[in-house]
Amino acid sequence: QVQLVESGGGLVQAGGSLRLSCAASGSTFSSYAMGWFRQAPGKEREFVAAVSRSGGIRYYADSVKGRFTISRDDAKNTVYLQMNSLKPEDTAAYYCAAGVPGLGRWASRSEYYYWGQGTQVTVSS
């Protein structure tokens, strides 16, 4: 069992930056790939970024590539999402998730077993 708690959300102006954190409980954090997803009101939850168990492979949605960076610190059982050049369309609740995605399935919600409660990010224009 893994429990995930996100933090770092807030209100920021367009062009600004935020860093989200996701702290995991349990000793098996390094056994899981970690992902970030987001959900805007009235829309489905969508993939944002993922990092492999080793931290050596990272995947990004096209909409955030070049602006967001995912990283993990296994010593702290924490995964981060650094978000730069934020846009109003990045406004959403952001969720971290832990799982073992199959080959090519990093963006699939069904591949992630554990989810946090989310943290709200609001980008004003």
ChimeraX attribute file (.defattr): number of C-alpha atoms within 10 A of each C-alpha:
attribute: neighborCount
match mode: 1-to-1
recipient: residues
	/A:1	9
	/A:2	17
	/A:3	16
	/A:4	22
	/A:5	18
	/A:6	23
	/A:7	17
	/A:8	14
	/A:9	18
	/A:10	14
	/A:11	13
	/A:12	18
	/A:13	14
	/A:14	17
	/A:15	14
	/A:16	14
	/A:17	16
	/A:18	18
	/A:19	16
	/A:20	22
	/A:21	22
	/A:22	25
	/A:23	18
	/A:24	22
	/A:25	14
	/A:26	11
	/A:27	11
	/A:28	12
	/A:29	24
	/A:30	19
	/A:31	14
	/A:32	20
	/A:33	24
	/A:34	31
	/A:35	32
	/A:36	26
	/A:37	22
	/A:38	22
	/A:39	19
	/A:40	16
	/A:41	9
	/A:42	6
	/A:43	9
	/A:44	9
	/A:45	16
	/A:46	17
	/A:47	22
	/A:48	26
	/A:49	25
	/A:50	29
	/A:51	24
	/A:52	21
	/A:53	19
	/A:54	13
	/A:55	17
	/A:56	9
	/A:57	11
	/A:58	18
	/A:59	17
	/A:60	21
	/A:61	15
	/A:62	10
	/A:63	12
	/A:64	17
	/A:65	12
	/A:66	12
	/A:67	13
	/A:68	20
	/A:69	20
	/A:70	23
	/A:71	21
	/A:72	23
	/A:73	13
	/A:74	17
	/A:75	8
	/A:76	11
	/A:77	17
	/A:78	20
	/A:79	27
	/A:80	23
	/A:81	23
	/A:82	14
	/A:83	20
	/A:84	17
	/A:85	15
	/A:86	23
	/A:87	19
	/A:88	15
	/A:89	13
	/A:90	20
	/A:91	20
	/A:92	21
	/A:93	18
	/A:94	26
	/A:95	26
	/A:96	30
	/A:97	28
	/A:98	26
	/A:99	22
	/A:100	16
	/A:101	21
	/A:102	9
	/A:103	6
	/A:104	7
	/A:105	12
	/A:106	25
	/A:107	20
	/A:108	14
	/A:109	17
	/A:110	10
	/A:111	16
	/A:112	20
	/A:113	14
	/A:114	15
	/A:115	21
	/A:116	19
	/A:117	14
	/A:118	22
	/A:119	20
	/A:120	20
	/A:121	22
	/A:122	19
	/A:123	20
	/A:124	16
	/A:125	11
